[in-house]
Amino acid sequence: MTEYGRGRGPEPWHPEDPLYGDQGWTGHQTQQGQVPYAGAPQQEYQQDPQYQQQQYPQQPQYQEYQQYPEYQQQQYAQQQYAQPQQGYAPQHPQQAQHPQQPQQYAQPQGQPQQPVYDSQGWDTGQGQYTAAVQTDPYAGADYAQHPSAGYPGETPDLYGTAEAYPPPQPPGRRHLEPEPVEQEEEPESDLPVGGAGGRDGEDDGDGDEPSGRRGGRTPKGGKKKRSGTACLLAAAVILGVVGGGGYYGYSYIKARFAPAEDFAGEGAGEVVDVEIPKGAGLGQMGRILKEAGVVASAQAFVDAANANPKGKSIQPGVYPMNKKMSGAAAVALMIDPTKLNVITVTEGMRNSKVYEAIDKKLSKPEGTTREIALRDAKNLGLPAWAGNNPKLMDPLEGFLFPTRYDLSKDSTPESLLKQMVKNATDKYTELGIEAKAKELGLENPLQVVTVASLVNAEGKNHDDFRKMSEVVYNRMKKTNDVTNQKIEFDSTYNYAKNQSEINFNLKEAQAFNNPYNTHFIKGLPVGPIGNPGMDALTATLNPDHGGWMFFVSVDGNTTTFTKTYDEHLKLVAEFQERQKQKNGG
């Protein structure tokens, strides 16, 4: 095969042959007799017995066609292209016009082939076969090599789909018209329609094309606009990626290797309250300080805390701190518990000391909190069994529970007192002191708190508390003929005098008539003499039961307990001798 036509094959050898010459490429049948259509229905062949009888008689002709398979394939393709696809019923008008013409057109063996040329000098290839619409009558017989033609509609249209090659052109028309070359379109921008300067749904051209058109050619002006916008967008994206990557890379290197940003000095100017919650680590503390403007960076605080031996002992609470402090200065302030903006009620602490601390922390005039406590005692949350005795020096004594209380800008004396009373009431309820009072032979729950306050005041350490509570219970017994049911604790005399003295005149103490002075009265004082802690409370509810009656702290640190009065007198003499030597006389 060549690009100009089919290769040479058997062709008619005489001009009188009906197949001689070019039969045309228009798809019309010539006036000469034609070979039946290869795809014609079977019933038409049955209606033409003469055609049927003359169709397959000569084997040489069939063999000759077998020698040219390319001819058969191209003949088949030409037949498919030339056949009209709509409303076509293959018929044989040439049979009616020339029924007498013979149907055998095979060229005798050995005859030379005669090429036929068209008016332009091209080899038409028509000397080899009939018109384009004609088909080799034996093409359907080669069932092993080519599919046989079926009924109309079964043969597929090889040129009916977009994927098929275009049909062949006649020799005279080949390459006469240049194929249109589609112009490459510029890639469209990712902007939505109308984003490059046009309105929504309109092209950037001159308006000749319909709105919303996406394909086809684009006017040059539109190309330039879209191309420029796309370039600008691409450049912006690249600059953003490069710039962002560089920024984050610089930030990472700076955070990883550069020293943390830090202020210098103790800070100055505004003072802020910084609250450190319970369970906060150094990192969280640093972030809280950074947000409050105290330190320049959380890392500066963490580094300073790790460098300080006490840096990990910072307690939660509220710290009044200057702004713009160095990390080291912030750590130094926070490791000092006295710098906390808190009030800590210690175990055994008297109410008078608590009131003074509240006034000082809240910058109130001296005596402000005490006045509020005595005036509004019934409105601060005391339980029903407390504060009813008119002889009480302070109804709130024993109800300001020992713990730490964080202050804020909203803190007031009333709010702090209510919080303290609530904590004490909750603990007493949790311990069940109302039921325990009867088991211990006490008159009411307030006496349980009173015993605990005595234990906390006289005991030197937690190991003394259970023995100390046993001393109190044994001295209250009616069988006590040594002290005549007097408890005789110096702490009660000092409470009545609002003092804390070790060396005082015993005779004066025994003569001082006060419901709190156990050197003068029998049994328990009228109320608590301080705020007992949990250890003293639990020891009061579970005494030692060792029969202890007396105790003396000879050296001021260790308490010695005895069961008899004689042992007690020896210890008292030793204690007095130590006090003389201490005072220089």
Buried (B, 14 or more C-beta within 10 A) or exposed (E): EEEEBBEBBBBBBEEEBBBBBBBBBEEEBBEBBBBBBBBBBEEBBEEBEEBEEBBEEEEEBBEBBEEBEEBBBBBBBBBBBBBEEEEEEBEBEBBEEBEEEEBEBBBEEEEEEBEBEBEEEBBBBBBBBBBBBBBBBBBBBBEEEBEEBEEEEEBEEEBEEEEEEEEBEBBEEEEEEEEEEEEEEEEEBEEEBEEBEBEEEBBBBEEEBEEEEEEEEBBEEBBEBBBEBBEEBEEEEEEEEEEEEEEEEEEEEEEEEEEBBBBEEBBEEEEBBBBBEEEBEBEEBBBBBBEBBBBBBBBBBBBBBEEBEEBEEBBBBBBBBBBBBBBBBBBBBBBEEEBBBBBBBBBBBBBBEBBBBBBEBBEBEEEBBBEBBBEBBEEBBBBEBBBEEEEBBBBBBBBBBBBBBBBEEEBBBBBBBBBBBBBBBEBBEEBEBBEBBEEBEBEBBBBBBBBBBBBBBBBBEEEBBBBBBBBBBBBBEEEBEBBEBBBBBBBBBBBBBEEEEEEBEEEEBEEBEBBBBBBBBBBBBBBBBBBBBBBBBBBBBEBBEEEBBBBBBBEEEEBBBBEEEEBBEEBBEEBEEEEEEEEEE
